[in-house]
Structure formats: C-alpha cells, structure tokens
Amino acid sequence: MTVTGTGNAPDVVDVVALGESMVTFLPARPGRLADVPSFHRSIGGAESNVACALAAAGHTTRWVSRVGADGFGDHLVEAIGAYGVDVSHVRRDPDRPTGVYFRTAGDRADDAHEVAYYRAGSAASAMSPAGVDLDAVRAGRVLHLSGITAALSPDCLDLMRELTTPRPGRPLISFDVNHRPGLWGEVYGPEVLLDLARRADIVFVGEDEAEEAWNITGGPVAIREALPEPEVLVVKQGAVRAVAFYRPSAGDRAAGAARAGADGTPPSPGCDTTPRPAATAPALKVDVVATTGAGDAFAAGFLSATLRGLPLTARLRHGHLTAAAALTTPGDLAPPSPRPLADRLAALDDPAWGRLRLGPGWTAADAEAAEEARTP
C-alpha cells in the first residue's frame, strides 16, 4: 500500500490523530499507589502518542481533541505542541475537566501494577460529529483512530462511525483496536470494535486482545479470516513477532482480474483460500523499562514507513524499532531513533536482526554503536 491523496497542500498534514489525551502521573519510586509519596507529571494518550512520535520522526501531524479549560488542558496542548504537532484544532471545554491518571512503576503485565483513571465525564468524552472540525480531521493523508475513543461516550462512538464511513476522498483510515474492557459500559464493545475495524484501511491488533475481545484463538490467520476487509492487517504477537496481511486495493484487484479472466469467477472447488501473511518480522530483544505506550509507538513506526512507501517487512521492522524506543524509557512517549540509524537497523539481514538487542539509551547511539549491537 502506498499512501496517496491530497499530498501536502495547505492545511493538509501527513497524519491526523483524533482521541483523548490525559495528564499522566508517574510515581517517583516503585510501590503501591497508596505508598508512593510523589509523582512526576507527564502526558499520555494513544492517538496523541502516535502524533508526537511521527512528528519527532519528521512527519507533519495534527492532534484533534477536546480538553478542559484548566491548567491540565493547558499542559497537554503545550506539551503535545512542543513535539511539533499542530494543536490548533483542539477545543477547550469550560464545563468539563481534562482527564488524568496515575499508575505504578511496574509492568502492566505484573499483578501488582495499578492504574487509576479519572476520565469519566472528561472534556474529550464530549467529542461528537458536531463538536469537532471535520474538515480539519479529514485533512490528512492518514487519519489515525483507536477503539478507546469509541468507548468514551455515545457521542464519541457516533463520531467514530462518521469518520470511518466509506466516502469519496476519505483519508486512509488507520485503526488501532486498543480493546479496553473497563471503558465499555452497557455498549457491547467487542462488536463495536469489530465493526470499526472492518471499515478501516490499516488495522493494528494484538493476538491476545483478539482472543479477549472476539474469542479468536487460531492465531494471525484466524484473525485475518475474521477481518478480511482491511487492506492491511497487522497482528502483533507480543515479544515473538508481528505479522502483516495485505489485500490488494480495488484497482489492483481489477488489474489482476483482467489478467486472469475479468468475469469474476470464484475460485474453483478445492482451491486453498486460506489467508497467508504478506510479511513477518520477529520482535527485537529489548531490555524493558516499561511497556506503556509501546503499542502506540509500533503504530507510529509502521505508519512512518508506510508514508515513506517502504515494503511491508520494513514497515514491521520500523514498528518494532519505534516500540523499542518506548520500551526502554519510563514514560508513555520516547523520542524515536534518528532516521538514518533506524533505516540502518531495519535493513539488517535476518541473522543480524535476530541478534540485535536494545537497551536504555539506544536511540542516541551512533551508527558504529548500532553496528556493534548486532552481536550482544
């Protein structure tokens, strides 16, 4: 898939990301929330994380959202804008607060990990089709969304359905499933997420969340069978690998039909129609500091490589590399490695990629250090 569309005409950016961001409070030391005496302020939000990472990688991005007319809202707009993200279409709500959350220092997979969200009734939950500038949202080569927004309120779900409805001139829709069972009220979240994913052009989903949300246990192929519509489906298998499936666009399919017989005859009985991955990339060995934000970083790396027209395997590898930057820092956001370093590492042969091990500070390494990292 090569991203096409309006290019970089005035007010058109590479990627627009819409969704809630919150002020994040990270503990000054390990321990239960009840025992931590102080916290460091940061920012976090699935969609704005992607916008910030892409901006840091040199792309033009816009974040569209709603925040409170309060100090935390000021901080979010200023901090995200400082990454070079266009925040001019973020609306301020005088009646609703900016969301915040606190978390412990441990890994989310740890039973002792705690997260306390204070986002119910937040300003972002009031986003709706009438409450955002739809022209600004659609003025991007890619529109990045996540399932979190759909769970915030009925109005937010209406907005997501409006943005993912197929129509002429629609930007490429990137959708990260981001299944969060605790956010869904009486609405049946898994069905909603499946419907939204089927409307998207690029979908990111974890093998574990596909099982949790949709009870799909057959691995990437079974997930693709349940989601045949997206042109690109990326299935993340944790610390093992990421797999990408590709469905040719309508134009590509028409060309193929012309070569093989334009009558649209279905496959003959007995033909194997099992979907097969178009690309696979093993996950990197990483000295993990924290996992928060790694999924968003993977999406940003993959989208960056997509915007550059790189092959699918390279897109997956850039996803892994950007995720590794997040995994080796304590907060939700981490600066990606310089593009020349990322390109060099992404171009390693398979054995060298398999030997690569990355730890804290690796994004600041020079090319010589990266070369040495091939053999830990």
Number of C-alpha atoms within 10 A of each C-alpha: 17 11 16 11 14 15 13 13 9 8 11 20 24 23 32 30 27 26 25 27 27 25 20 23 21 22 21 14 14 12 16 16 18 7 10 15 11 12 16 12 17 18 23 22 20 29 27 30 26 29 31 31 28 28 26 20 19 13 18 20 28 31 30 25 28 28 29 21 17 15 11 20 25 14 17 23 23 13 15 22 17 14 17 19 27 22 18 13 16 19 21 20 18 11 11 19 23 29 23 22 18 19 18 23 23 20 15 15 8 8 8 12 15 17 13 12 13 15 19 16 15 22 24 30 26 19 28 19 16 10 14 19 15 16 10 17 24 21 24 28 23 27 25 30 28 26 24 24 24 24 25 23 21 16 19 22 22 15 20 23 17 13 22 23 13 13 8 6 9 17 25 20 25 27 27 25 22 20 21 14 14 8 17 16 11 6 12 11 22 21 12 15 22 17 14 24 27 18 20 25 21 26 28 24 22 22 21 17 17 24 14 14 17 16 12 17 14 13 15 26 17 15 23 23 13 14 17 16 18 23 18 23 28 27 25 24 17 13 12 11 16 26 21 24 23 21 17 13 14 10 9 11 12 15 13 13 14 12 9 11 11 11 8 10 9 7 9 7 6 6 8 8 7 10 16 13 16 14 17 18 23 18 23 20 17 18 14 17 18 18 20 21 23 25 26 28 33 28 32 30 27 28 26 25 22 20 18 13 14 17 13 22 20 22 27 31 29 30 27 30 27 30 28 31 26 29 27 22 22 18 22 22 24 23 19 26 21 15 12 11 20 19 16 12 22 20 15 15 9 11 10 15 21 16 14 20 18 22 17 17 11 17 21 14 14 13 14 9 12 20 16 10 19 17 13 8
